[in-house]
Amino acid sequence: MTKIRTPEDEIDRPGWFYPPFSPDWWYQGQTYPGHSDFAVDFNRRTRTGGWLDDRGDPVLAAADGTVAETTPVDGYVAIDHYGGLWRTEYRHMQPVSVKPGDKVKRGDRIGSIGEAGNAPNGTHLHHVHYRRDK
């Protein structure tokens, strides 16, 4: 019998996108009116649902790629993946730890959650993941 392969079987293989934060930490994601369809704001929570101050938490690259853009004053980083077919964006970081042209691996720290840019909901990570031609 042939086993059907699932993403869980291949999760450690290069190419899969991970959430942009440390494993074993609990985050809640939320979308808001006015955000793009692909954007999620993340805040760290306790396992029982309480809020934690996530200022300074590491922000990690979701997959291998090349840093395409940064705007440190706004806490913005964009990373292109697979030759630019996919892009992930990260906002509201302080500080930003990478610069355009840097090569990153999935899980590399690219900055820290902060209050940079327009973050009216307090500290959080704004994360966007999309296919460049869509």
C-alpha positions as CSV (number, residue, x, y, z in Angstrom):
1,M,0.0,0.0,0.0
2,T,1.3,3.5,-0.9
3,K,1.2,6.0,1.9
4,I,-0.2,9.4,1.0
5,R,2.3,12.2,1.9
6,T,1.0,15.1,3.8
7,P,2.6,18.5,4.8
8,E,3.1,17.1,8.3
9,D,5.3,14.3,6.7
10,E,7.5,16.9,5.0
11,I,7.5,19.7,7.5
12,D,11.2,19.5,8.1
13,R,12.1,19.6,4.4
14,P,13.2,22.9,2.9
15,G,10.5,24.8,1.2
16,W,7.7,24.9,3.7
17,F,6.7,28.2,5.3
18,Y,6.7,28.4,9.1
19,P,4.9,30.9,11.3
20,P,7.1,33.9,11.9
21,F,7.7,33.4,15.6
22,S,9.4,31.0,18.0
23,P,8.1,27.4,18.2
24,D,6.4,26.6,21.6
25,W,5.2,30.1,22.0
26,W,1.4,30.8,21.6
27,Y,0.2,33.6,19.4
28,Q,-3.2,34.6,18.4
29,G,-3.8,35.9,14.9
30,Q,-6.5,38.3,13.9
31,T,-7.5,40.1,10.7
32,Y,-9.1,43.6,10.7
33,P,-11.3,45.6,8.4
34,G,-9.1,47.5,6.0
35,H,-6.3,44.9,6.0
36,S,-5.5,43.0,2.9
37,D,-7.1,39.6,2.6
38,F,-3.7,38.0,3.3
39,A,-2.7,40.0,6.4
40,V,-2.8,38.7,10.0
41,D,-1.8,40.6,13.2
42,F,-0.2,38.4,15.8
43,N,0.0,38.9,19.6
44,R,1.6,36.4,22.1
45,R,-0.8,34.7,24.5
46,T,-0.5,32.5,27.5
47,R,-1.6,28.9,27.1
48,T,-4.7,29.8,29.1
49,G,-5.6,32.8,26.9
50,G,-4.0,35.7,28.7
51,W,-2.2,38.5,26.9
52,L,1.6,38.8,27.1
53,D,3.7,41.8,26.3
54,D,5.4,40.7,23.1
55,R,7.6,43.7,22.7
56,G,11.1,42.5,21.8
57,D,9.9,39.0,20.8
58,P,12.0,37.6,17.9
59,V,10.5,37.8,14.4
60,L,11.6,34.9,12.2
61,A,11.8,34.4,8.5
62,A,9.0,32.1,7.4
63,A,11.0,30.5,4.7
64,D,14.4,30.7,2.9
65,G,14.7,33.8,0.8
66,T,16.3,37.1,0.0
67,V,15.4,40.3,1.7
68,A,13.8,42.5,-1.0
69,E,12.9,45.7,1.0
70,T,13.3,47.2,4.4
71,T,12.1,50.4,6.0
72,P,13.6,50.4,9.5
73,V,11.8,53.5,10.7
74,D,8.5,51.8,9.9
75,G,9.7,48.3,11.1
76,Y,9.1,46.9,7.6
77,V,10.8,43.9,5.9
78,A,9.8,42.1,2.7
79,I,11.4,38.8,1.8
80,D,11.1,37.2,-1.6
81,H,11.0,33.4,-1.8
82,Y,11.6,31.0,-4.7
83,G,12.9,33.5,-7.1
84,G,10.3,36.1,-6.2
85,L,7.2,33.9,-6.8
86,W,6.2,34.2,-3.1
87,R,6.7,37.1,-0.7
88,T,6.3,37.5,3.0
89,E,6.0,40.9,4.7
90,Y,6.6,41.8,8.3
91,R,5.6,45.2,9.9
92,H,5.9,47.0,13.2
93,M,9.3,45.6,14.1
94,Q,11.9,47.5,16.2
95,P,14.6,47.0,15.5
96,V,14.9,45.5,12.0
97,S,18.0,43.1,11.9
98,V,18.4,42.6,8.1
99,K,19.0,44.7,5.0
100,P,18.1,44.4,1.3
101,G,20.1,41.7,-0.4
102,D,20.6,39.6,2.7
103,K,20.0,35.9,2.3
104,V,17.9,34.4,5.1
105,K,17.0,30.8,6.1
106,R,13.7,29.8,7.5
107,G,13.8,30.6,11.2
108,D,16.5,33.3,11.0
109,R,15.8,36.3,13.2
110,I,14.9,39.3,11.0
111,G,13.9,41.7,13.8
112,S,11.9,42.1,17.0
113,I,8.2,43.0,17.6
114,G,8.0,46.6,18.5
115,E,6.0,49.8,18.1
116,A,7.5,51.0,14.9
117,G,5.4,52.5,12.2
118,N,1.6,52.8,12.4
119,A,0.7,50.2,15.0
120,P,-2.5,51.6,16.6
121,N,-3.3,48.4,18.4
122,G,-0.1,48.4,20.4
123,T,2.8,46.0,19.9
124,H,2.1,43.2,17.5
125,L,3.5,41.6,14.4
126,H,1.7,42.4,11.1
127,H,2.4,39.5,8.7
128,V,1.5,39.1,5.0
129,H,2.1,36.1,2.9
130,Y,1.2,36.1,-0.8
131,R,2.0,34.9,-4.3
132,R,3.6,37.8,-6.2
133,D,1.6,37.4,-9.4
134,K,-1.8,37.2,-7.6
